[in-house]
Amino acid sequence: MTVTAEHIREKLTKDLGAVHVDVEDTTNNRCTTSFKVLVVSPQFQGKPLLQRHRMVNTCLAEEMKEIHAFEQKTLTPEQWDKQNAQ
Amino acid sequence: MNCLFRSTARCLRSGLAVNQLRPAGGRSWVASARLLCSAANLQKDLGEMVKKDKVVVFIKGTPAQPMCGFSNAVVQILRMHGVDDYAAYNVLEDQDLRQGVKEFSNWPTIPQVYLDGEFVGGCDILLQMHQNGDLVEELKKLGIRSALLDAEGESK
């Protein structure tokens, strides 16, 4: 299985109800299959960071087997709006 | 390269060895020996390892020589806060540990950070805790005064 940025984006959108997903393929920087994602989902509301990251990890559990390095940022739509307003 | 499901094969190869587990950084004490092949024992050992020190990290390489950018970031963040008395376990020295700690925390990646026996997260989470001030607070709960507080005081 080759994990693509598009595949990750689709899966996070579908499974986590994400309203915005950025996936950056950082493989070239790190020489191994690597991704950096930003996930914006209302499902993160009221959940601590660790739990949010666990949701993403669980969603991508199969893909994680192929991914060496994975960076993530998880925001609620409110946090996302606030960040964009800055 | 991902080593998620290699432990079984590795276990067969290293079945004869009794490994001395010791933290790669912070102090130089030697943890009790354990049989490499016992996955159940490793999980039990990990439970004790993460509680033995207030701050425990599992990284690739050592604090003096991290072998991965993310592990290096964790080491540098702790350094910024003046935390030098912590236990660092090098997962590259022990493939069973590398796999076992992922199962222990149900977290797929290294580095992993534990405060007071509690799994905190990986590099991203520690970095965000550093940025939003939570890390200073968490360290305070452990009786560790972040060096950043003193640095702020001096600059005022």
gemmi code that builds the backbone of each chain (N, CA, C; Angstrom):
import gemmi

chains = {
    "A": [
        ("MET", (0.840, -1.193, 0.000), (0.000, 0.000, 0.000), (0.879, 1.249, 0.000)),
        ("THR", (0.613, 2.112, -0.948), (1.303, 3.400, -0.942), (0.358, 4.452, -0.393)),
        ("VAL", (0.821, 5.090, 0.639), (-0.015, 6.106, 1.276), (0.206, 7.437, 0.568)),
        ("THR", (-0.888, 8.040, 0.116), (-0.771, 9.337, -0.539), (-1.437, 10.408, 0.328)),
        ("ALA", (-1.043, 11.632, 0.068), (-1.604, 12.762, 0.806), (-3.113, 12.828, 0.576)),
        ("GLU", (-3.515, 12.557, -0.648), (-4.937, 12.615, -0.990), (-5.735, 11.568, -0.209)),
        ("HIS", (-5.160, 10.376, -0.110), (-5.807, 9.292, 0.643), (-5.999, 9.687, 2.110)),
        ("ILE", (-4.964, 10.259, 2.693), (-5.028, 10.680, 4.096), (-6.093, 11.769, 4.271)),
        ("ARG", (-6.121, 12.695, 3.332), (-7.078, 13.797, 3.411), (-8.512, 13.268, 3.354)),
        ("GLU", (-8.739, 12.356, 2.430), (-10.087, 11.793, 2.280), (-10.521, 11.037, 3.528)),
        ("LYS", (-9.609, 10.256, 4.068), (-9.953, 9.431, 5.223), (-10.253, 10.283, 6.461)),
        ("LEU", (-9.439, 11.293, 6.676), (-9.663, 12.163, 7.831), (-10.961, 12.949, 7.679)),
        ("THR", (-11.249, 13.361, 6.449), (-12.476, 14.105, 6.187), (-13.686, 13.221, 6.470)),
        ("LYS", (-13.612, 12.005, 6.001), (-14.745, 11.082, 6.130), (-14.904, 10.607, 7.583)),
        ("ASP", (-13.843, 10.082, 8.166), (-13.956, 9.418, 9.473), (-14.025, 10.383, 10.651)),
        ("LEU", (-13.403, 11.544, 10.517), (-13.391, 12.471, 11.651), (-14.287, 13.684, 11.400)),
        ("GLY", (-15.021, 13.649, 10.319), (-15.894, 14.777, 10.011), (-15.131, 16.084, 9.904)),
        ("ALA", (-13.930, 16.006, 9.378), (-13.091, 17.205, 9.312), (-13.643, 18.195, 8.294)),
        ("VAL", (-13.659, 19.463, 8.705), (-14.145, 20.500, 7.791), (-12.986, 21.101, 6.996)),
        ("HIS", (-11.778, 20.835, 7.471), (-10.594, 21.297, 6.740), (-9.422, 20.363, 7.043)),
        ("VAL", (-8.735, 19.943, 6.013), (-7.555, 19.097, 6.210), (-6.443, 19.559, 5.280)),
        ("ASP", (-5.298, 19.846, 5.856), (-4.094, 20.097, 5.052), (-3.176, 18.901, 5.231)),
        ("VAL", (-2.720, 18.343, 4.141), (-1.745, 17.259, 4.242), (-0.523, 17.651, 3.421)),
        ("GLU", (0.584, 17.688, 4.105), (1.836, 18.000, 3.415), (2.688, 16.739, 3.390)),
        ("ASP", (3.074, 16.334, 2.215), (3.959, 15.174, 2.101), (5.385, 15.655, 2.343)),
        ("THR", (5.918, 15.300, 3.513), (7.257, 15.783, 3.888), (8.321, 14.723, 3.639)),
        ("THR", (7.970, 13.757, 2.819), (8.888, 12.646, 2.545), (10.252, 13.141, 2.069)),
        ("ASN", (10.230, 14.158, 1.217), (11.505, 14.639, 0.674), (12.421, 15.234, 1.740)),
        ("ASN", (11.804, 15.825, 2.764), (12.625, 16.421, 3.832), (13.271, 15.357, 4.699)),
        ("ARG", (12.595, 14.222, 4.806), (13.015, 13.247, 5.805), (13.497, 11.929, 5.209)),
        ("CYS", (13.407, 11.812, 3.911), (13.930, 10.628, 3.200), (13.159, 9.342, 3.487)),
        ("THR", (12.048, 9.458, 4.206), (11.197, 8.286, 4.440), (9.763, 8.780, 4.361)),
        ("THR", (8.832, 7.876, 4.180), (7.439, 8.280, 4.058), (7.012, 9.130, 5.250)),
        ("SER", (6.764, 10.394, 4.994), (6.468, 11.324, 6.079), (5.344, 12.279, 5.686)),
        ("PHE", (4.520, 12.592, 6.654), (3.429, 13.531, 6.399), (3.277, 14.491, 7.562)),
        ("LYS", (2.762, 15.661, 7.211), (2.435, 16.660, 8.216), (0.991, 17.056, 7.947)),
        ("VAL", (0.137, 16.895, 8.946), (-1.268, 17.183, 8.695), (-1.827, 18.231, 9.659)),
        ("LEU", (-2.783, 18.975, 9.145), (-3.589, 19.874, 9.977), (-5.027, 19.400, 9.817)),
        ("VAL", (-5.660, 19.058, 10.914), (-7.042, 18.573, 10.857), (-7.932, 19.519, 11.643)),
        ("VAL", (-8.982, 20.005, 11.009), (-9.951, 20.858, 11.688), (-11.277, 20.108, 11.727)),
        ("SER", (-11.726, 19.790, 12.928), (-12.966, 19.025, 13.043), (-13.757, 19.431, 14.286)),
        ("PRO", (-15.082, 19.534, 14.139), (-15.911, 19.829, 15.319), (-15.862, 18.698, 16.346)),
        ("GLN", (-15.460, 17.505, 15.919), (-15.377, 16.372, 16.853), (-14.284, 16.564, 17.910)),
        ("PHE", (-13.389, 17.528, 17.686), (-12.307, 17.765, 18.653), (-12.778, 18.635, 19.829)),
        ("GLN", (-13.952, 19.211, 19.679), (-14.495, 20.107, 20.695), (-14.480, 19.458, 22.080)),
        ("GLY", (-13.905, 20.179, 23.042), (-13.912, 19.695, 24.427), (-12.975, 18.549, 24.713)),
        ("LYS", (-12.165, 18.162, 23.729), (-11.250, 17.043, 23.943), (-9.812, 17.540, 24.097)),
        ("PRO", (-9.087, 16.987, 25.068), (-7.692, 17.399, 25.220), (-6.848, 16.950, 24.026)),
        ("LEU", (-5.689, 17.592, 23.927), (-4.795, 17.373, 22.792), (-4.465, 15.900, 22.577)),
        ("LEU", (-4.154, 15.213, 23.688), (-3.762, 13.806, 23.565), (-4.884, 12.990, 22.941)),
        ("GLN", (-6.110, 13.262, 23.358), (-7.256, 12.516, 22.839), (-7.481, 12.824, 21.350)),
        ("ARG", (-7.297, 14.083, 20.986), (-7.442, 14.470, 19.578), (-6.422, 13.732, 18.706)),
        ("HIS", (-5.182, 13.718, 19.201), (-4.142, 13.048, 18.433), (-4.409, 11.552, 18.343)),
        ("ARG", (-4.958, 11.009, 19.417), (-5.290, 9.587, 19.391), (-6.373, 9.302, 18.356)),
        ("MET", (-7.324, 10.214, 18.214), (-8.383, 10.041, 17.213), (-7.779, 9.983, 15.808)),
        ("VAL", (-6.824, 10.863, 15.563), (-6.168, 10.882, 14.254), (-5.344, 9.597, 14.064)),
        ("ASN", (-4.611, 9.218, 15.101), (-3.801, 8.000, 15.006), (-4.667, 6.772, 14.740)),
        ("THR", (-5.814, 6.715, 15.415), (-6.718, 5.573, 15.238), (-7.285, 5.560, 13.826)),
        ("CYS", (-7.676, 6.720, 13.359), (-8.226, 6.841, 12.009), (-7.222, 6.350, 10.966)),
        ("LEU", (-5.954, 6.645, 11.212), (-4.909, 6.304, 10.230), (-4.052, 5.110, 10.683)),
        ("ALA", (-4.621, 4.265, 11.534), (-3.832, 3.154, 12.090), (-3.197, 2.286, 11.004)),
        ("GLU", (-3.955, 1.958, 9.980), (-3.428, 1.127, 8.888), (-2.303, 1.848, 8.158)),
        ("GLU", (-2.542, 3.122, 7.869), (-1.553, 3.911, 7.128), (-0.285, 4.125, 7.949)),
        ("MET", (-0.444, 4.208, 9.264), (0.704, 4.465, 10.146), (1.788, 3.394, 9.996)),
        ("LYS", (1.359, 2.201, 9.632), (2.334, 1.113, 9.465), (3.326, 1.434, 8.347)),
        ("GLU", (2.869, 2.264, 7.403), (3.712, 2.605, 6.251), (4.413, 3.949, 6.441)),
        ("ILE", (3.917, 4.699, 7.424), (4.439, 6.052, 7.599), (5.536, 6.057, 8.661)),
        ("HIS", (6.623, 6.703, 8.351), (7.730, 6.735, 9.306), (7.604, 7.925, 10.251)),
        ("ALA", (7.388, 9.083, 9.670), (7.295, 10.292, 10.500), (5.959, 10.962, 10.253)),
        ("PHE", (5.328, 11.385, 11.326), (3.988, 11.948, 11.210), (3.837, 13.105, 12.177)),
        ("GLU", (3.597, 14.279, 11.646), (3.373, 15.452, 12.488), (1.910, 15.833, 12.363)),
        ("GLN", (1.308, 16.217, 13.475), (-0.092, 16.594, 13.373), (-0.454, 17.797, 14.225)),
        ("LYS", (-1.439, 18.521, 13.735), (-2.006, 19.627, 14.470), (-3.515, 19.450, 14.395)),
        ("THR", (-4.181, 19.534, 15.546), (-5.617, 19.264, 15.580), (-6.342, 20.474, 16.167)),
        ("LEU", (-7.269, 21.025, 15.403), (-7.989, 22.222, 15.841), (-9.496, 22.039, 15.695)),
        ("THR", (-10.234, 22.733, 16.552), (-11.680, 22.820, 16.349), (-11.911, 23.945, 15.334)),
        ("PRO", (-13.089, 23.976, 14.700), (-13.359, 25.059, 13.741), (-13.176, 26.444, 14.376)),
        ("GLU", (-13.550, 26.581, 15.656), (-13.389, 27.878, 16.336), (-11.911, 28.255, 16.439)),
        ("GLN", (-11.096, 27.277, 16.826), (-9.659, 27.547, 16.945), (-9.061, 27.890, 15.579)),
        ("TRP", (-9.559, 27.215, 14.576), (-9.092, 27.409, 13.205), (-9.433, 28.829, 12.734)),
        ("ASP", (-10.673, 29.269, 13.008), (-11.092, 30.624, 12.640), (-10.229, 31.667, 13.358)),
        ("LYS", (-10.015, 31.388, 14.649), (-9.238, 32.319, 15.465), (-7.811, 32.441, 14.924)),
        ("GLN", (-7.262, 31.305, 14.551), (-5.898, 31.295, 14.022), (-5.825, 32.042, 12.702)),
        ("ASN", (-6.841, 31.878, 11.873), (-6.868, 32.554, 10.575), (-7.068, 34.059, 10.723)),
        ("ALA", (-7.771, 34.445, 11.802), (-8.051, 35.854, 12.014), (-6.798, 36.609, 12.457)),
        ("GLN", (-5.845, 35.875, 12.991), (-4.642, 36.521, 13.525), (-3.709, 37.010, 12.430)),
    ],
    "B": [
        ("MET", (11.502, 4.062, 7.419), (11.319, 2.624, 7.657), (10.596, 2.422, 8.980)),
        ("ASN", (9.639, 1.599, 8.949), (8.809, 1.425, 10.134), (8.974, 0.020, 10.704)),
        ("CYS", (9.180, -0.047, 11.996), (9.491, -1.335, 12.616), (8.331, -1.899, 13.412)),
        ("LEU", (7.126, -1.498, 13.063), (5.984, -1.846, 13.895), (5.851, -3.319, 14.203)),
        ("PHE", (5.973, -4.172, 13.199), (5.627, -5.564, 13.455), (6.797, -6.519, 13.277)),
        ("ARG", (7.931, -6.080, 13.741), (9.099, -6.917, 13.596), (9.481, -7.636, 14.860)),
        ("SER", (8.787, -7.321, 15.927), (9.279, -7.763, 17.227), (9.297, -9.271, 17.366)),
        ("THR", (8.379, -9.956, 16.703), (8.329, -11.405, 16.862), (9.614, -12.041, 16.368)),
        ("ALA", (10.000, -11.659, 15.168), (11.226, -12.215, 14.597), (12.425, -11.841, 15.467)),
        ("ARG", (12.433, -10.596, 15.900), (13.528, -10.095, 16.709), (13.615, -10.869, 18.023)),
        ("CYS", (12.472, -11.203, 18.532), (12.393, -11.898, 19.805), (13.067, -13.262, 19.713)),
        ("LEU", (12.868, -13.936, 18.614), (13.478, -15.245, 18.438), (14.996, -15.131, 18.414)),
        ("ARG", (15.453, -14.094, 17.750), (16.895, -13.919, 17.619), (17.555, -13.555, 18.938)),
        ("SER", (16.845, -12.754, 19.714), (17.488, -12.249, 20.916), (17.063, -13.029, 22.157)),
        ("GLY", (16.485, -14.193, 21.916), (15.935, -14.964, 23.017), (16.929, -15.328, 24.101)),
        ("LEU", (18.201, -15.392, 23.754), (19.192, -15.815, 24.729), (19.672, -14.669, 25.613)),
        ("ALA", (19.456, -13.496, 25.116), (20.076, -12.357, 25.799), (19.294, -11.910, 27.030)),
        ("VAL", (19.998, -11.507, 28.011), (19.399, -10.801, 29.132), (19.945, -9.383, 29.055)),
        ("ASN", (19.054, -8.475, 28.881), (19.505, -7.124, 28.585), (19.494, -6.241, 29.832)),
        ("GLN", (20.517, -5.452, 29.953), (20.531, -4.444, 31.010), (19.886, -3.188, 30.441)),
        ("LEU", (18.724, -2.893, 30.959), (18.055, -1.689, 30.489), (18.514, -0.512, 31.313)),
        ("ARG", (19.014, 0.478, 30.669), (19.344, 1.659, 31.463), (19.014, 2.907, 30.667)),
        ("PRO", (18.636, 3.953, 31.377), (18.337, 5.185, 30.673), (19.602, 5.736, 30.043)),
        ("ALA", (19.438, 6.297, 28.847), (20.617, 6.767, 28.126), (21.055, 8.150, 28.592)),
        ("GLY", (20.201, 8.821, 29.289), (20.568, 10.171, 29.700), (20.225, 10.396, 31.148)),
        ("GLY", (20.350, 11.628, 31.569), (20.050, 11.906, 32.960), (21.008, 11.148, 33.845)),
        ("ARG", (20.524, 10.208, 34.596), (21.392, 9.457, 35.498), (21.913, 8.179, 34.858)),
        ("SER", (22.852, 7.585, 35.540), (23.478, 6.408, 34.924), (23.214, 5.140, 35.711)),
        ("TRP", (22.090, 5.094, 36.410), (21.805, 3.873, 37.127), (21.361, 2.785, 36.167)),
        ("VAL", (21.444, 1.565, 36.638), (21.077, 0.440, 35.795), (19.772, -0.160, 36.311)),
        ("ALA", (18.810, -0.253, 35.421), (17.524, -0.836, 35.810), (17.679, -2.350, 35.920)),
        ("SER", (16.717, -2.962, 36.566), (16.793, -4.401, 36.744), (16.787, -5.123, 35.399)),
        ("ALA", (17.502, -6.206, 35.349), (17.588, -6.970, 34.108), (16.245, -7.615, 33.802)),
        ("ARG", (15.992, -7.778, 32.533), (14.759, -8.468, 32.179), (15.013, -9.372, 30.983)),
        ("LEU", (14.213, -10.387, 30.882), (14.323, -11.275, 29.739), (13.669, -10.612, 28.547)),
        ("LEU", (14.423, -10.526, 27.459), (13.934, -9.821, 26.294), (12.678, -10.442, 25.716)),
        ("CYS", (12.545, -11.731, 25.851), (11.501, -12.405, 25.099), (10.119, -12.296, 25.725)),
        ("SER", (10.060, -11.862, 26.935), (8.758, -11.842, 27.579), (8.044, -10.520, 27.359)),
        ("ALA", (7.119, -10.535, 26.431), (6.380, -9.304, 26.118), (5.572, -8.835, 27.321)),
        ("ALA", (5.019, -9.785, 28.047), (4.215, -9.428, 29.218), (5.078, -8.765, 30.279)),
        ("ASN", (6.277, -9.334, 30.482), (7.197, -8.740, 31.453), (7.596, -7.337, 31.027)),
        ("LEU", (7.821, -7.160, 29.738), (8.233, -5.842, 29.248), (7.154, -4.808, 29.557)),
        ("GLN", (5.904, -5.191, 29.341), (4.818, -4.248, 29.626), (4.801, -3.883, 31.110)),
        ("LYS", (5.079, -4.886, 31.953), (5.119, -4.647, 33.394), (6.321, -3.749, 33.749)),
        ("ASP", (7.465, -4.077, 33.125), (8.664, -3.267, 33.345), (8.440, -1.820, 32.924)),
        ("LEU", (7.771, -1.651, 31.793), (7.520, -0.296, 31.304), (6.680, 0.492, 32.301)),
        ("GLY", (5.723, -0.203, 32.902), (4.896, 0.439, 33.919), (5.742, 0.973, 35.066)),
        ("GLU", (6.794, 0.227, 35.393), (7.681, 0.670, 36.470), (8.676, 1.726, 35.983)),
        ("MET", (9.156, 1.531, 34.771), (10.142, 2.478, 34.219), (9.583, 3.902, 34.132)),
        ("VAL", (8.320, 4.005, 33.712), (7.774, 5.356, 33.524), (7.449, 6.020, 34.869)),
        ("LYS", (7.364, 5.210, 35.922), (7.061, 5.790, 37.238), (8.315, 6.078, 38.056)),
        ("LYS", (9.401, 5.449, 37.645), (10.634, 5.527, 38.422), (11.191, 6.948, 38.470)),
        ("ASP", (11.003, 7.677, 37.404), (11.485, 9.063, 37.344), (10.316, 9.994, 37.020)),
        ("LYS", (10.433, 11.227, 37.490), (9.346, 12.183, 37.262), (9.164, 12.458, 35.770)),
        ("VAL", (10.304, 12.577, 35.102), (10.259, 12.824, 33.659), (10.968, 11.671, 32.957)),
        ("VAL", (10.254, 11.013, 32.077), (10.818, 9.876, 31.341), (10.533, 10.069, 29.854)),
        ("VAL", (11.564, 9.869, 29.033), (11.355, 9.949, 27.587), (11.914, 8.707, 26.916)),
        ("PHE", (11.250, 8.300, 25.867), (11.747, 7.233, 24.998), (12.075, 7.896, 23.679)),
        ("ILE", (13.335, 7.846, 23.319), (13.767, 8.574, 22.125), (14.652, 7.689, 21.241)),
        ("LYS", (14.900, 8.181, 20.033), (15.877, 7.525, 19.161), (17.200, 8.226, 19.387)),
        ("GLY", (18.182, 7.459, 19.878), (19.468, 8.045, 20.226), (19.487, 8.440, 21.692)),
        ("THR", (20.420, 9.293, 22.029), (20.588, 9.723, 23.416), (20.408, 11.241, 23.492)),
        ("PRO", (20.174, 11.779, 24.685), (20.062, 13.234, 24.798), (21.293, 13.950, 24.235)),
        ("ALA", (22.470, 13.336, 24.410), (23.697, 13.944, 23.894), (23.776, 13.810, 22.375)),
        ("GLN", (23.163, 12.759, 21.856), (23.228, 12.526, 20.416), (21.917, 11.932, 19.893)),
        ("PRO", (20.897, 12.780, 19.779), (19.617, 12.285, 19.252), (19.773, 11.899, 17.774)),
        ("MET", (19.102, 10.808, 17.397), (19.265, 10.300, 16.039), (18.067, 10.613, 15.150)),
        ("CYS", (17.210, 11.503, 15.614), (16.008, 11.818, 14.852), (15.589, 13.232, 15.231)),
        ("GLY", (15.082, 13.977, 14.262), (14.725, 15.372, 14.498), (13.666, 15.546, 15.577)),
        ("PHE", (12.731, 14.616, 15.621), (11.645, 14.728, 16.597), (12.156, 14.443, 18.009)),
        ("SER", (13.010, 13.432, 18.121), (13.609, 13.144, 19.424), (14.472, 14.317, 19.869)),
        ("ASN", (15.187, 14.887, 18.914), (16.010, 16.053, 19.224), (15.146, 17.212, 19.738)),
        ("ALA", (13.995, 17.402, 19.128), (13.104, 18.491, 19.555), (12.689, 18.304, 21.012)),
        ("VAL", (12.372, 17.065, 21.386), (11.982, 16.776, 22.769), (13.130, 17.102, 23.724)),
        ("VAL", (14.319, 16.673, 23.375), (15.499, 16.931, 24.201), (15.734, 18.433, 24.342)),
        ("GLN", (15.577, 19.159, 23.242), (15.836, 20.610, 23.272), (14.781, 21.350, 24.096)),
        ("ILE", (13.527, 20.899, 23.999), (12.466, 21.545, 24.786), (12.744, 21.344, 26.278)),
        ("LEU", (13.092, 20.122, 26.659), (13.393, 19.859, 28.073), (14.581, 20.700, 28.519)),
        ("ARG", (15.563, 20.821, 27.650), (16.752, 21.619, 27.983), (16.383, 23.074, 28.215)),
        ("MET", (15.502, 23.594, 27.351), (15.071, 24.996, 27.496), (14.424, 25.250, 28.852)),
        ("HIS", (13.729, 24.216, 29.354), (13.052, 24.367, 30.645), (13.982, 24.008, 31.806)),
        ("GLY", (15.225, 23.734, 31.477), (16.197, 23.420, 32.518), (15.994, 22.042, 33.129)),
        ("VAL", (15.241, 21.185, 32.451), (15.029, 19.830, 32.959), (16.187, 18.960, 32.473)),
        ("ASP", (17.103, 18.660, 33.390), (18.199, 17.774, 32.954), (18.222, 16.461, 33.743)),
        ("ASP", (17.396, 16.414, 34.777), (17.350, 15.201, 35.581), (16.164, 14.352, 35.118)),
        ("TYR", (16.343, 13.696, 33.995), (15.261, 12.849, 33.477), (15.854, 11.563, 32.920)),
        ("ALA", (15.009, 10.560, 32.827), (15.457, 9.283, 32.293), (15.133, 9.217, 30.805)),
        ("ALA", (16.143, 8.934, 29.998), (15.941, 8.799, 28.559), (16.318, 7.391, 28.141)),
        ("TYR", (15.396, 6.720, 27.516), (15.659, 5.366, 27.029), (15.795, 5.405, 25.517)),
        ("ASN", (16.877, 4.833, 25.037), (17.166, 4.817, 23.611), (16.523, 3.580, 22.973)),
        ("VAL", (15.465, 3.791, 22.210), (14.760, 2.642, 21.624), (15.552, 1.992, 20.489)),
        ("LEU", (16.544, 2.714, 19.983), (17.342, 2.121, 18.896), (18.253, 1.005, 19.418)),
        ("GLU", (18.467, 1.011, 20.724), (19.316, -0.029, 21.311), (18.545, -1.312, 21.583)),
        ("ASP", (17.240, -1.249, 21.482), (16.428, -2.398, 21.880), (15.124, -2.416, 21.074)),
        ("GLN", (15.077, -3.283, 20.086), (13.913, -3.337, 19.202), (12.640, -3.743, 19.946)),
        ("ASP", (12.789, -4.562, 20.974), (11.609, -4.972, 21.739), (11.047, -3.796, 22.526)),
        ("LEU", (11.952, -2.996, 23.037), (11.528, -1.800, 23.754), (10.835, -0.839, 22.795)),
        ("ARG", (11.414, -0.720, 21.596), (10.865, 0.172, 20.578), (9.416, -0.194, 20.249)),
        ("GLN", (9.166, -1.469, 20.110), (7.819, -1.942, 19.816), (6.950, -1.917, 21.080)),
        ("GLY", (7.556, -2.377, 22.178), (6.799, -2.528, 23.422), (6.250, -1.216, 23.952)),
        ("VAL", (7.026, -0.160, 23.814), (6.569, 1.125, 24.359), (5.395, 1.674, 23.536)),
        ("LYS", (5.373, 1.317, 22.245), (4.242, 1.743, 21.406), (2.961, 1.041, 21.843)),
        ("GLU", (3.098, -0.216, 22.216), (1.924, -0.954, 22.705), (1.517, -0.447, 24.086)),
        ("PHE", (2.538, -0.173, 24.895), (2.292, 0.282, 26.267), (1.401, 1.520, 26.297)),
        ("SER", (1.721, 2.475, 25.436), (0.996, 3.753, 25.422), (-0.106, 3.783, 24.381)),
        ("ASN", (-0.172, 2.725, 23.556), (-1.064, 2.738, 22.401), (-0.832, 4.000, 21.572)),
        ("TRP", (0.419, 4.229, 21.296), (0.845, 5.432, 20.542), (1.833, 4.959, 19.488)),
        ("PRO", (1.637, 5.325, 18.220), (2.389, 4.658, 17.150), (3.806, 5.160, 16.895)),
        ("THR", (4.180, 6.242, 17.558), (5.459, 6.839, 17.174), (6.382, 7.106, 18.368)),
        ("ILE", (7.641, 7.267, 18.051), (8.692, 7.691, 18.984), (9.079, 9.101, 18.537)),
        ("PRO", (9.337, 10.034, 19.390), (9.517, 9.966, 20.839), (8.200, 9.898, 21.619)),
        ("GLN", (8.323, 9.468, 22.874), (7.198, 9.465, 23.802), (7.658, 10.086, 25.121)),
        ("VAL", (6.789, 10.907, 25.676), (7.129, 11.632, 26.904), (6.159, 11.243, 28.019)),
        ("TYR", (6.710, 10.964, 29.196), (5.905, 10.625, 30.365), (6.254, 11.572, 31.507)),
        ("LEU", (5.210, 12.139, 32.125), (5.415, 12.981, 33.301), (4.698, 12.328, 34.473)),
        ("ASP", (5.452, 12.065, 35.522), (4.881, 11.440, 36.709), (4.146, 10.137, 36.362)),
        ("GLY", (4.713, 9.369, 35.463), (4.130, 8.081, 35.094), (3.021, 8.148, 34.068)),
        ("GLU", (2.592, 9.367, 33.733), (1.490, 9.536, 32.791), (2.025, 9.820, 31.394)),
        ("PHE", (1.473, 9.120, 30.415), (1.853, 9.402, 29.036), (1.303, 10.765, 28.632)),
        ("VAL", (2.185, 11.615, 28.143), (1.811, 12.985, 27.792), (1.574, 13.129, 26.291)),
        ("GLY", (2.427, 12.467, 25.521), (2.297, 12.563, 24.073), (3.658, 12.475, 23.406)),
        ("GLY", (3.675, 12.836, 22.132), (4.921, 12.824, 21.372), (5.456, 14.236, 21.210)),
        ("CYS", (6.245, 14.401, 20.182), (6.919, 15.675, 19.942), (5.932, 16.823, 19.712)),
        ("ASP", (4.903, 16.585, 18.893), (3.939, 17.656, 18.575), (3.255, 18.182, 19.832)),
        ("ILE", (2.850, 17.238, 20.684), (2.121, 17.636, 21.887), (3.043, 18.366, 22.858)),
        ("LEU", (4.254, 17.862, 23.038), (5.193, 18.535, 23.937), (5.492, 19.946, 23.429)),
        ("LEU", (5.641, 20.050, 22.111), (5.919, 21.363, 21.516), (4.754, 22.325, 21.762)),
        ("GLN", (3.539, 21.852, 21.594), (2.382, 22.729, 21.829), (2.238, 23.082, 23.307)),
        ("MET", (2.548, 22.106, 24.180), (2.516, 22.393, 25.618), (3.569, 23.427, 25.983)),
        ("HIS", (4.698, 23.343, 25.302), (5.767, 24.321, 25.503), (5.293, 25.702, 25.052)),
        ("GLN", (4.640, 25.747, 23.900), (4.219, 27.028, 23.319), (3.069, 27.677, 24.088)),
        ("ASN", (2.128, 26.854, 24.588), (0.974, 27.457, 25.252), (1.131, 27.576, 26.777)),
        ("GLY", (2.313, 27.221, 27.272), (2.580, 27.418, 28.694), (2.197, 26.244, 29.588)),
        ("ASP", (1.529, 25.254, 29.021), (1.103, 24.103, 29.836), (2.286, 23.336, 30.430)),
        ("LEU", (3.383, 23.307, 29.693), (4.522, 22.525, 30.168), (5.081, 23.094, 31.470)),
        ("VAL", (5.137, 24.402, 31.552), (5.605, 25.051, 32.783), (4.727, 24.619, 33.957)),
        ("GLU", (3.415, 24.598, 33.712), (2.456, 24.217, 34.759), (2.603, 22.747, 35.140)),
        ("GLU", (2.742, 21.909, 34.143), (2.875, 20.468, 34.410), (4.152, 20.173, 35.189)),
        ("LEU", (5.221, 20.869, 34.839), (6.489, 20.677, 35.553), (6.350, 21.152, 36.991)),
        ("LYS", (5.627, 22.237, 37.163), (5.409, 22.779, 38.505), (4.725, 21.738, 39.388)),
        ("LYS", (3.742, 21.032, 38.822), (3.039, 19.987, 39.565), (3.995, 18.898, 40.033)),
        ("LEU", (5.087, 18.715, 39.281), (6.069, 17.691, 39.641), (7.139, 18.245, 40.584)),
        ("GLY", (6.996, 19.516, 40.931), (7.991, 20.142, 41.786), (9.232, 20.578, 41.031)),
        ("ILE", (9.088, 20.729, 39.731), (10.214, 21.185, 38.916), (9.924, 22.606, 38.444)),
        ("ARG", (10.852, 23.509, 38.766), (10.656, 24.890, 38.332), (11.310, 25.074, 36.964)),
        ("SER", (10.475, 25.450, 35.996), (11.005, 25.632, 34.650), (12.015, 26.768, 34.614)),
        ("ALA", (13.116, 26.544, 33.943), (14.147, 27.573, 33.804), (13.633, 28.764, 33.003)),
        ("LEU", (12.590, 28.543, 32.214), (12.048, 29.643, 31.423), (11.441, 30.728, 32.313)),
        ("LEU", (10.930, 30.323, 33.483), (10.378, 31.309, 34.417), (11.462, 32.265, 34.886)),
        ("ASP", (12.624, 31.720, 35.170), (13.746, 32.551, 35.616), (14.238, 33.435, 34.480)),
        ("ALA", (14.247, 32.882, 33.287), (14.712, 33.650, 32.129), (13.793, 34.842, 31.902)),
        ("GLU", (12.464, 34.599, 32.068), (11.508, 35.697, 31.911), (11.729, 36.770, 32.977)),
        ("GLY", (11.982, 36.301, 34.209), (12.205, 37.223, 35.311), (13.379, 38.145, 35.038)),
        ("GLU", (14.442, 37.575, 34.485), (15.647, 38.365, 34.234), (15.440, 39.410, 33.158)),
        ("SER", (14.595, 39.068, 32.191), (14.443, 39.981, 31.057), (13.522, 41.153, 31.390)),
        ("LYS", (12.810, 41.051, 32.538), (11.883, 42.129, 32.883), (12.612, 43.336, 33.474)),
    ],
}
model = gemmi.Model(1)
for chain_id, residues in chains.items():
    chain = gemmi.Chain(chain_id)
    for i, (resn, *xyz) in enumerate(residues, 1):
        res = gemmi.Residue()
        res.name, res.seqid = resn, gemmi.SeqId(i, " ")
        for name, pos in zip(("N", "CA", "C"), xyz):
            atom = gemmi.Atom()
            atom.name, atom.element = name, gemmi.Element(name[0])
            atom.pos, atom.b_iso = gemmi.Position(*pos), 0.0
            res.add_atom(atom)
        chain.add_residue(res)
    model.add_chain(chain)
structure = gemmi.Structure()
structure.add_model(model)
structure.setup_entities()
